[in-house]
Amino acid sequence: MSAEVDEKVLQAVREKAEEGRLPCPVALKLAEELAVPPIEVGKAANALNVKIVRCSLGCF
């Protein structure tokens, strides 16, 4: 699955995730900083088995 996700997005998720979790506001900020749709950050998180937490918008 990670072959479908840009390596820069995967690396950013790896760097920001703590204990296999990534807060939703951080994920949204990553998407903005990397100029990718939020779903791409979600795909990277899934590929890395990182759970997006504290999300109330249902973006991921």
PQR file with spaces between the fields and no chain letter, atoms N, CA, C, O and H, PARSE charges and radii, in Angstrom:
ATOM       1  N    MET     1       0.811   -1.194    0.000 -0.4000 1.5000
ATOM       2  CA   MET     1       0.000    0.000    0.000 -0.0000 2.0000
ATOM       3  C    MET     1       0.859    1.263    0.000  0.5500 1.7000
ATOM       4  O    MET     1       0.475    2.254   -0.622 -0.5500 1.4000
ATOM       5  N    SER     2       2.019    1.258    0.684 -0.4000 1.5000
ATOM       6  CA   SER     2       2.830    2.461    0.782 -0.0000 2.0000
ATOM       7  C    SER     2       3.339    2.923   -0.582  0.5500 1.7000
ATOM       8  O    SER     2       3.708    4.088   -0.728 -0.5500 1.4000
ATOM       9  H    SER     2       2.331    0.453    1.189  0.4000 1.0000
ATOM      10  N    ALA     3       3.371    2.035   -1.591 -0.4000 1.5000
ATOM      11  CA   ALA     3       3.803    2.423   -2.924 -0.0000 2.0000
ATOM      12  C    ALA     3       2.837    3.438   -3.543  0.5500 1.7000
ATOM      13  O    ALA     3       3.219    4.188   -4.441 -0.5500 1.4000
ATOM      14  H    ALA     3       3.071    1.088   -1.472  0.4000 1.0000
ATOM      15  N    GLU     4       1.601    3.462   -3.070 -0.4000 1.5000
ATOM      16  CA   GLU     4       0.599    4.383   -3.592 -0.0000 2.0000
ATOM      17  C    GLU     4       0.686    5.759   -2.938  0.5500 1.7000
ATOM      18  O    GLU     4       0.060    6.707   -3.411 -0.5500 1.4000
ATOM      19  H    GLU     4       1.290    2.852   -2.341  0.4000 1.0000
ATOM      20  N    VAL     5       1.451    5.878   -1.863 -0.4000 1.5000
ATOM      21  CA   VAL     5       1.524    7.118   -1.102 -0.0000 2.0000
ATOM      22  C    VAL     5       2.895    7.752   -1.310  0.5500 1.7000
ATOM      23  O    VAL     5       3.920    7.070   -1.288 -0.5500 1.4000
ATOM      24  H    VAL     5       1.960    5.108   -1.478  0.4000 1.0000
ATOM      25  N    ASP     6       2.897    9.052   -1.509 -0.4000 1.5000
ATOM      26  CA   ASP     6       4.145    9.793   -1.706 -0.0000 2.0000
ATOM      27  C    ASP     6       5.059    9.616   -0.489  0.5500 1.7000
ATOM      28  O    ASP     6       4.610    9.698    0.654 -0.5500 1.4000
ATOM      29  H    ASP     6       2.065    9.606   -1.526  0.4000 1.0000
ATOM      30  N    GLU     7       6.322    9.376   -0.747 -0.4000 1.5000
ATOM      31  CA   GLU     7       7.292    9.143    0.332 -0.0000 2.0000
ATOM      32  C    GLU     7       7.400   10.333    1.279  0.5500 1.7000
ATOM      33  O    GLU     7       7.617   10.152    2.477 -0.5500 1.4000
ATOM      34  H    GLU     7       6.687    9.310   -1.675  0.4000 1.0000
ATOM      35  N    LYS     8       7.250   11.550    0.753 -0.4000 1.5000
ATOM      36  CA   LYS     8       7.349   12.725    1.637 -0.0000 2.0000
ATOM      37  C    LYS     8       6.201   12.746    2.645  0.5500 1.7000
ATOM      38  O    LYS     8       6.373   13.201    3.776 -0.5500 1.4000
ATOM      39  H    LYS     8       7.073   11.697   -0.220  0.4000 1.0000
ATOM      40  N    VAL     9       5.037   12.258    2.238 -0.4000 1.5000
ATOM      41  CA   VAL     9       3.895   12.199    3.151 -0.0000 2.0000
ATOM      42  C    VAL     9       4.130   11.107    4.192  0.5500 1.7000
ATOM      43  O    VAL     9       3.876   11.311    5.379 -0.5500 1.4000
ATOM      44  H    VAL     9       4.897   11.889    1.320  0.4000 1.0000
ATOM      45  N    LEU    10       4.609    9.962    3.750 -0.4000 1.5000
ATOM      46  CA   LEU    10       4.918    8.877    4.685 -0.0000 2.0000
ATOM      47  C    LEU    10       5.934    9.337    5.727  0.5500 1.7000
ATOM      48  O    LEU    10       5.765    9.084    6.919 -0.5500 1.4000
ATOM      49  H    LEU    10       4.815    9.796    2.786  0.4000 1.0000
ATOM      50  N    GLN    11       6.978   10.007    5.279 -0.4000 1.5000
ATOM      51  CA   GLN    11       8.023   10.466    6.196 -0.0000 2.0000
ATOM      52  C    GLN    11       7.468   11.475    7.198  0.5500 1.7000
ATOM      53  O    GLN    11       7.797   11.419    8.383 -0.5500 1.4000
ATOM      54  H    GLN    11       7.116   10.213    4.310  0.4000 1.0000
ATOM      55  N    ALA    12       6.641   12.383    6.734 -0.4000 1.5000
ATOM      56  CA   ALA    12       6.062   13.390    7.625 -0.0000 2.0000
ATOM      57  C    ALA    12       5.185   12.740    8.690  0.5500 1.7000
ATOM      58  O    ALA    12       5.221   13.136    9.855 -0.5500 1.4000
ATOM      59  H    ALA    12       6.374   12.429    5.772  0.4000 1.0000
ATOM      60  N    VAL    13       4.399   11.747    8.293 -0.4000 1.5000
ATOM      61  CA   VAL    13       3.548   11.041    9.258 -0.0000 2.0000
ATOM      62  C    VAL    13       4.422   10.292   10.258  0.5500 1.7000
ATOM      63  O    VAL    13       4.142   10.313   11.457 -0.5500 1.4000
ATOM      64  H    VAL    13       4.369   11.426    7.346  0.4000 1.0000
ATOM      65  N    ARG    14       5.468    9.636    9.786 -0.4000 1.5000
ATOM      66  CA   ARG    14       6.405    8.936   10.693 -0.0000 2.0000
ATOM      67  C    ARG    14       6.970    9.898   11.737  0.5500 1.7000
ATOM      68  O    ARG    14       7.052    9.567   12.920 -0.5500 1.4000
ATOM      69  H    ARG    14       5.695    9.620    8.812  0.4000 1.0000
ATOM      70  N    GLU    15       7.354   11.080   11.289 -0.4000 1.5000
ATOM      71  CA   GLU    15       7.987   12.055   12.180 -0.0000 2.0000
ATOM      72  C    GLU    15       7.016   12.614   13.213  0.5500 1.7000
ATOM      73  O    GLU    15       7.410   12.873   14.351 -0.5500 1.4000
ATOM      74  H    GLU    15       7.288   11.348   10.328  0.4000 1.0000
ATOM      75  N    LYS    16       5.767   12.802   12.839 -0.4000 1.5000
ATOM      76  CA   LYS    16       4.800   13.439   13.736 -0.0000 2.0000
ATOM      77  C    LYS    16       4.035   12.457   14.620  0.5500 1.7000
ATOM      78  O    LYS    16       3.524   12.843   15.672 -0.5500 1.4000
ATOM      79  H    LYS    16       5.447   12.592   11.915  0.4000 1.0000
ATOM      80  N    ALA    17       3.952   11.206   14.210 -0.4000 1.5000
ATOM      81  CA   ALA    17       3.198   10.218   14.993 -0.0000 2.0000
ATOM      82  C    ALA    17       3.942    9.898   16.285  0.5500 1.7000
ATOM      83  O    ALA    17       5.168    9.792   16.301 -0.5500 1.4000
ATOM      84  H    ALA    17       4.367   10.892   13.356  0.4000 1.0000
ATOM      85  N    GLU    18       3.186    9.746   17.356 -0.4000 1.5000
ATOM      86  CA   GLU    18       3.740    9.353   18.646 -0.0000 2.0000
ATOM      87  C    GLU    18       2.991    8.128   19.133  0.5500 1.7000
ATOM      88  O    GLU    18       1.767    8.141   19.258 -0.5500 1.4000
ATOM      89  H    GLU    18       2.190    9.832   17.343  0.4000 1.0000
ATOM      90  N    GLU    19       3.731    7.081   19.404 -0.4000 1.5000
ATOM      91  CA   GLU    19       3.153    5.830   19.899 -0.0000 2.0000
ATOM      92  C    GLU    19       2.049    5.315   18.979  0.5500 1.7000
ATOM      93  O    GLU    19       1.027    4.811   19.443 -0.5500 1.4000
ATOM      94  H    GLU    19       4.726    7.071   19.302  0.4000 1.0000
ATOM      95  N    GLY    20       2.265    5.446   17.673 -0.4000 1.5000
ATOM      96  CA   GLY    20       1.305    4.931   16.704 -0.0000 2.0000
ATOM      97  C    GLY    20       0.039    5.748   16.569  0.5500 1.7000
ATOM      98  O    GLY    20      -0.967    5.265   16.050 -0.5500 1.4000
ATOM      99  H    GLY    20       3.096    5.855   17.295  0.4000 1.0000
ATOM     100  N    ARG    21       0.087    6.993   17.036 -0.4000 1.5000
ATOM     101  CA   ARG    21      -1.092    7.869   16.974 -0.0000 2.0000
ATOM     102  C    ARG    21      -0.715    9.230   16.409  0.5500 1.7000
ATOM     103  O    ARG    21       0.387    9.734   16.627 -0.5500 1.4000
ATOM     104  H    ARG    21       0.904    7.386   17.457  0.4000 1.0000
ATOM     105  N    LEU    22      -1.656    9.807   15.681 -0.4000 1.5000
ATOM     106  CA   LEU    22      -1.461   11.125   15.090 -0.0000 2.0000
ATOM     107  C    LEU    22      -2.745   11.926   15.308  0.5500 1.7000
ATOM     108  O    LEU    22      -3.790   11.565   14.767 -0.5500 1.4000
ATOM     109  H    LEU    22      -2.551    9.397   15.504  0.4000 1.0000
ATOM     110  N    PRO    23      -2.685   13.009   16.090 -0.5600 1.5000
ATOM     111  CA   PRO    23      -3.894   13.815   16.303  0.2800 2.0000
ATOM     112  C    PRO    23      -4.406   14.422   14.990  0.5500 1.7000
ATOM     113  O    PRO    23      -3.622   14.823   14.130 -0.5500 1.4000
ATOM     114  N    CYS    24      -5.694   14.479   14.861 -0.4000 1.5000
ATOM     115  CA   CYS    24      -6.323   15.012   13.650 -0.0000 2.0000
ATOM     116  C    CYS    24      -5.823   16.417   13.296  0.5500 1.7000
ATOM     117  O    CYS    24      -5.515   16.664   12.130 -0.5500 1.4000
ATOM     118  H    CYS    24      -6.331   14.154   15.560  0.4000 1.0000
ATOM     119  N    PRO    25      -5.730   17.348   14.256 -0.5600 1.5000
ATOM     120  CA   PRO    25      -5.234   18.681   13.882  0.2800 2.0000
ATOM     121  C    PRO    25      -3.822   18.642   13.289  0.5500 1.7000
ATOM     122  O    PRO    25      -3.499   19.430   12.401 -0.5500 1.4000
ATOM     123  N    VAL    26      -2.993   17.737   13.774 -0.4000 1.5000
ATOM     124  CA   VAL    26      -1.636   17.593   13.242 -0.0000 2.0000
ATOM     125  C    VAL    26      -1.698   17.030   11.823  0.5500 1.7000
ATOM     126  O    VAL    26      -0.965   17.478   10.941 -0.5500 1.4000
ATOM     127  H    VAL    26      -3.255   17.097   14.496  0.4000 1.0000
ATOM     128  N    ALA    27      -2.566   16.054   11.607 -0.4000 1.5000
ATOM     129  CA   ALA    27      -2.723   15.467   10.275 -0.0000 2.0000
ATOM     130  C    ALA    27      -3.199   16.516    9.269  0.5500 1.7000
ATOM     131  O    ALA    27      -2.704   16.570    8.143 -0.5500 1.4000
ATOM     132  H    ALA    27      -3.161   15.690   12.324  0.4000 1.0000
ATOM     133  N    LEU    28      -4.147   17.339    9.672 -0.4000 1.5000
ATOM     134  CA   LEU    28      -4.645   18.387    8.776 -0.0000 2.0000
ATOM     135  C    LEU    28      -3.552   19.416    8.479  0.5500 1.7000
ATOM     136  O    LEU    28      -3.442   19.896    7.351 -0.5500 1.4000
ATOM     137  H    LEU    28      -4.549   17.295   10.587  0.4000 1.0000
ATOM     138  N    LYS    29      -2.753   19.751    9.476 -0.4000 1.5000
ATOM     139  CA   LYS    29      -1.654   20.696    9.265 -0.0000 2.0000
ATOM     140  C    LYS    29      -0.607   20.111    8.320  0.5500 1.7000
ATOM     141  O    LYS    29      -0.067   20.819    7.470 -0.5500 1.4000
ATOM     142  H    LYS    29      -2.842   19.361   10.392  0.4000 1.0000
ATOM     143  N    LEU    30      -0.324   18.818    8.470 -0.4000 1.5000
ATOM     144  CA   LEU    30       0.608   18.160    7.549 -0.0000 2.0000
ATOM     145  C    LEU    30       0.101   18.257    6.114  0.5500 1.7000
ATOM     146  O    LEU    30       0.862   18.572    5.199 -0.5500 1.4000
ATOM     147  H    LEU    30      -0.763   18.243    9.160  0.4000 1.0000
ATOM     148  N    ALA    31      -1.180   17.988    5.924 -0.4000 1.5000
ATOM     149  CA   ALA    31      -1.759   18.058    4.581 -0.0000 2.0000
ATOM     150  C    ALA    31      -1.581   19.456    3.998  0.5500 1.7000
ATOM     151  O    ALA    31      -1.228   19.615    2.829 -0.5500 1.4000
ATOM     152  H    ALA    31      -1.798   17.733    6.668  0.4000 1.0000
ATOM     153  N    GLU    32      -1.829   20.457    4.823 -0.4000 1.5000
ATOM     154  CA   GLU    32      -1.679   21.842    4.365 -0.0000 2.0000
ATOM     155  C    GLU    32      -0.217   22.153    4.029  0.5500 1.7000
ATOM     156  O    GLU    32       0.077   22.723    2.979 -0.5500 1.4000
ATOM     157  H    GLU    32      -2.115   20.328    5.772  0.4000 1.0000
ATOM     158  N    GLU    33       0.689   21.774    4.926 -0.4000 1.5000
ATOM     159  CA   GLU    33       2.114   22.055    4.713 -0.0000 2.0000
ATOM     160  C    GLU    33       2.674   21.345    3.484  0.5500 1.7000
ATOM     161  O    GLU    33       3.527   21.888    2.782 -0.5500 1.4000
ATOM     162  H    GLU    33       0.450   21.311    5.779  0.4000 1.0000
ATOM     163  N    LEU    34       2.190   20.131    3.229 -0.4000 1.5000
ATOM     164  CA   LEU    34       2.690   19.338    2.104 -0.0000 2.0000
ATOM     165  C    LEU    34       1.910   19.587    0.816  0.5500 1.7000
ATOM     166  O    LEU    34       2.249   19.050   -0.238 -0.5500 1.4000
ATOM     167  H    LEU    34       1.497   19.690    3.800  0.4000 1.0000
ATOM     168  N    ALA    35       0.864   20.405    0.910 -0.4000 1.5000
ATOM     169  CA   ALA    35       0.012   20.730   -0.237 -0.0000 2.0000
ATOM     170  C    ALA    35      -0.584   19.475   -0.870  0.5500 1.7000
ATOM     171  O    ALA    35      -0.564   19.296   -2.087 -0.5500 1.4000
ATOM     172  H    ALA    35       0.589   20.842    1.766  0.4000 1.0000
ATOM     173  N    VAL    36      -1.121   18.605    0.005 -0.4000 1.5000
ATOM     174  CA   VAL    36      -1.802   17.395   -0.460 -0.0000 2.0000
ATOM     175  C    VAL    36      -3.176   17.346    0.197  0.5500 1.7000
ATOM     176  O    VAL    36      -3.379   17.956    1.247 -0.5500 1.4000
ATOM     177  H    VAL    36      -1.137   18.751    0.994  0.4000 1.0000
ATOM     178  N    PRO    37      -4.117   16.633   -0.404 -0.5600 1.5000
ATOM     179  CA   PRO    37      -5.427   16.482    0.227  0.2800 2.0000
ATOM     180  C    PRO    37      -5.293   15.700    1.542  0.5500 1.7000
ATOM     181  O    PRO    37      -4.429   14.830    1.649 -0.5500 1.4000
ATOM     182  N    PRO    38      -6.127   15.994    2.535 -0.5600 1.5000
ATOM     183  CA   PRO    38      -6.071   15.265    3.805  0.2800 2.0000
ATOM     184  C    PRO    38      -6.146   13.749    3.634  0.5500 1.7000
ATOM     185  O    PRO    38      -5.561   13.009    4.426 -0.5500 1.4000
ATOM     186  N    ILE    39      -6.853   13.284    2.621 -0.4000 1.5000
ATOM     187  CA   ILE    39      -6.976   11.836    2.410 -0.0000 2.0000
ATOM     188  C    ILE    39      -5.612   11.197    2.160  0.5500 1.7000
ATOM     189  O    ILE    39      -5.412   10.030    2.495 -0.5500 1.4000
ATOM     190  H    ILE    39      -7.328   13.885    1.978  0.4000 1.0000
ATOM     191  N    GLU    40      -4.670   11.943    1.576 -0.4000 1.5000
ATOM     192  CA   GLU    40      -3.325   11.402    1.344 -0.0000 2.0000
ATOM     193  C    GLU    40      -2.595   11.169    2.664  0.5500 1.7000
ATOM     194  O    GLU    40      -1.863   10.191    2.809 -0.5500 1.4000
ATOM     195  H    GLU    40      -4.833   12.891    1.304  0.4000 1.0000
ATOM     196  N    VAL    41      -2.796   12.066    3.620 -0.4000 1.5000
ATOM     197  CA   VAL    41      -2.213   11.870    4.950 -0.0000 2.0000
ATOM     198  C    VAL    41      -2.880   10.661    5.605  0.5500 1.7000
ATOM     199  O    VAL    41      -2.220    9.869    6.278 -0.5500 1.4000
ATOM     200  H    VAL    41      -3.391   12.861    3.502  0.4000 1.0000
ATOM     201  N    GLY    42      -4.180   10.524    5.407 -0.4000 1.5000
ATOM     202  CA   GLY    42      -4.889    9.357    5.936 -0.0000 2.0000
ATOM     203  C    GLY    42      -4.381    8.057    5.335  0.5500 1.7000
ATOM     204  O    GLY    42      -4.229    7.064    6.046 -0.5500 1.4000
ATOM     205  H    GLY    42      -4.717   11.167    4.861  0.4000 1.0000
ATOM     206  N    LYS    43      -4.119    8.053    4.041 -0.4000 1.5000
ATOM     207  CA   LYS    43      -3.577    6.851    3.387 -0.0000 2.0000
ATOM     208  C    LYS    43      -2.198    6.511    3.939  0.5500 1.7000
ATOM     209  O    LYS    43      -1.878    5.343    4.162 -0.5500 1.4000
ATOM     210  H    LYS    43      -4.243    8.860    3.463  0.4000 1.0000
ATOM     211  N    ALA    44      -1.382    7.544    4.157 -0.4000 1.5000
ATOM     212  CA   ALA    44      -0.046    7.317    4.713 -0.0000 2.0000
ATOM     213  C    ALA    44      -0.158    6.749    6.119  0.5500 1.7000
ATOM     214  O    ALA    44       0.569    5.823    6.477 -0.5500 1.4000
ATOM     215  H    ALA    44      -1.642    8.493    3.975  0.4000 1.0000
ATOM     216  N    ALA    45      -1.060    7.296    6.909 -0.4000 1.5000
ATOM     217  CA   ALA    45      -1.260    6.789    8.270 -0.0000 2.0000
ATOM     218  C    ALA    45      -1.695    5.329    8.231  0.5500 1.7000
ATOM     219  O    ALA    45      -1.194    4.512    9.005 -0.5500 1.4000
ATOM     220  H    ALA    45      -1.651    8.048    6.618  0.4000 1.0000
ATOM     221  N    ASN    46      -2.609    5.000    7.350 -0.4000 1.5000
ATOM     222  CA   ASN    46      -3.052    3.605    7.220 -0.0000 2.0000
ATOM     223  C    ASN    46      -1.899    2.697    6.819  0.5500 1.7000
ATOM     224  O    ASN    46      -1.744    1.605    7.365 -0.5500 1.4000
ATOM     225  H    ASN    46      -3.015    5.664    6.722  0.4000 1.0000
ATOM     226  N    ALA    47      -1.095    3.146    5.871 -0.4000 1.5000
ATOM     227  CA   ALA    47       0.029    2.337    5.395 -0.0000 2.0000
ATOM     228  C    ALA    47       1.041    2.077    6.506  0.5500 1.7000
ATOM     229  O    ALA    47       1.714    1.046    6.519 -0.5500 1.4000
ATOM     230  H    ALA    47      -1.222    4.034    5.427  0.4000 1.0000
ATOM     231  N    LEU    48       1.141    3.025    7.438 -0.4000 1.5000
ATOM     232  CA   LEU    48       2.101    2.912    8.535 -0.0000 2.0000
ATOM     233  C    LEU    48       1.466    2.371    9.819  0.5500 1.7000
ATOM     234  O    LEU    48       2.118    2.303   10.861 -0.5500 1.4000
ATOM     235  H    LEU    48       0.595    3.863    7.427  0.4000 1.0000
ATOM     236  N    ASN    49       0.196    1.990    9.734 -0.4000 1.5000
ATOM     237  CA   ASN    49      -0.553    1.525   10.911 -0.0000 2.0000
ATOM     238  C    ASN    49      -0.575    2.569   12.019  0.5500 1.7000
ATOM     239  O    ASN    49      -0.453    2.241   13.199 -0.5500 1.4000
ATOM     240  H    ASN    49      -0.334    2.046    8.888  0.4000 1.0000
ATOM     241  N    VAL    50      -0.730    3.822   11.627 -0.4000 1.5000
ATOM     242  CA   VAL    50      -0.850    4.930   12.565 -0.0000 2.0000
ATOM     243  C    VAL    50      -2.323    5.303   12.648  0.5500 1.7000
ATOM     244  O    VAL    50      -2.985    5.491   11.627 -0.5500 1.4000
ATOM     245  H    VAL    50      -0.829    4.089   10.668  0.4000 1.0000
ATOM     246  N    LYS    51      -2.827    5.409   13.866 -0.4000 1.5000
ATOM     247  CA   LYS    51      -4.230    5.754   14.073 -0.0000 2.0000
ATOM     248  C    LYS    51      -4.367    7.268   14.219  0.5500 1.7000
ATOM     249  O    LYS    51      -3.628    7.892   14.980 -0.5500 1.4000
ATOM     250  H    LYS    51      -2.289    5.257   14.695  0.4000 1.0000
ATOM     251  N    ILE    52      -5.311    7.852   13.491 -0.4000 1.5000
ATOM     252  CA   ILE    52      -5.588    9.276   13.629 -0.0000 2.0000
ATOM     253  C    ILE    52      -6.610    9.427   14.746  0.5500 1.7000
ATOM     254  O    ILE    52      -7.681    8.823   14.712 -0.5500 1.4000
ATOM     255  H    ILE    52      -5.912    7.345   12.873  0.4000 1.0000
ATOM     256  N    VAL    53      -6.260   10.248   15.741 -0.4000 1.5000
ATOM     257  CA   VAL    53      -7.073   10.380   16.952 -0.0000 2.0000
ATOM     258  C    VAL    53      -7.530   11.821   17.145  0.5500 1.7000
ATOM     259  O    VAL    53      -7.032   12.747   16.504 -0.5500 1.4000
ATOM     260  H    VAL    53      -5.389   10.739   15.768  0.4000 1.0000
ATOM     261  N    ARG    54      -8.488   11.979   18.044 -0.4000 1.5000
ATOM     262  CA   ARG    54      -9.064   13.286   18.384 -0.0000 2.0000
ATOM     263  C    ARG    54      -9.606   13.996   17.151  0.5500 1.7000
ATOM     264  O    ARG    54      -9.348   15.180   16.937 -0.5500 1.4000
ATOM     265  H    ARG    54      -8.893   11.227   18.564  0.4000 1.0000
ATOM     266  N    CYS    55     -10.352   13.265   16.353 -0.4000 1.5000
ATOM     267  CA   CYS    55     -10.908   13.829   15.127 -0.0000 2.0000
ATOM     268  C    CYS    55     -12.423   13.907   15.255  0.5500 1.7000
ATOM     269  O    CYS    55     -13.086   12.903   15.516 -0.5500 1.4000
ATOM     270  H    CYS    55     -10.562   12.303   16.527  0.4000 1.0000
ATOM     271  N    SER    56     -12.957   15.088   15.074 -0.4000 1.5000
ATOM     272  CA   SER    56     -14.403   15.241   15.157 -0.0000 2.0000
ATOM     273  C    SER    56     -15.023   15.553   13.804  0.5500 1.7000
ATOM     274  O    SER    56     -16.246   15.612   13.680 -0.5500 1.4000
ATOM     275  H    SER    56     -12.418   15.903   14.862  0.4000 1.0000
ATOM     276  N    LEU    57     -14.191   15.751   12.796 -0.4000 1.5000
ATOM     277  CA   LEU    57     -14.709   16.120   11.482 -0.0000 2.0000
ATOM     278  C    LEU    57     -15.003   14.932   10.579  0.5500 1.7000
ATOM     279  O    LEU    57     -15.735   15.069    9.598 -0.5500 1.4000
ATOM     280  H    LEU    57     -13.197   15.703   12.898  0.4000 1.0000
ATOM     281  N    GLY    58     -14.446   13.776   10.892 -0.4000 1.5000
ATOM     282  CA   GLY    58     -14.644   12.607   10.051 -0.0000 2.0000
ATOM     283  C    GLY    58     -13.877   12.669    8.744  0.5500 1.7000
ATOM     284  O    GLY    58     -14.284   12.053    7.759 -0.5500 1.4000
ATOM     285  H    GLY    58     -13.851   13.665   11.689  0.4000 1.0000
ATOM     286  N    CYS    59     -12.776   13.403    8.721 -0.4000 1.5000
ATOM     287  CA   CYS    59     -11.977   13.547    7.496 -0.0000 2.0000
ATOM     288  C    CYS    59     -11.167   12.304    7.180  0.5500 1.7000
ATOM     289  O    CYS    59     -10.802   12.070    6.027 -0.5500 1.4000
ATOM     290  H    CYS    59     -12.446   13.903    9.521  0.4000 1.0000
ATOM     291  N    PHE    60     -10.883   11.499    8.210 -0.4000 1.5000
ATOM     292  CA   PHE    60      -9.952   10.394    8.008 -0.0000 2.0000
ATOM     293  C    PHE    60     -10.629    9.080    8.220  0.5500 1.7000
ATOM     294  O    PHE    60      -9.997    8.031    8.092 -0.5500 1.4000
ATOM     295  H    PHE    60     -11.179   11.689    9.146  0.4000 1.0000
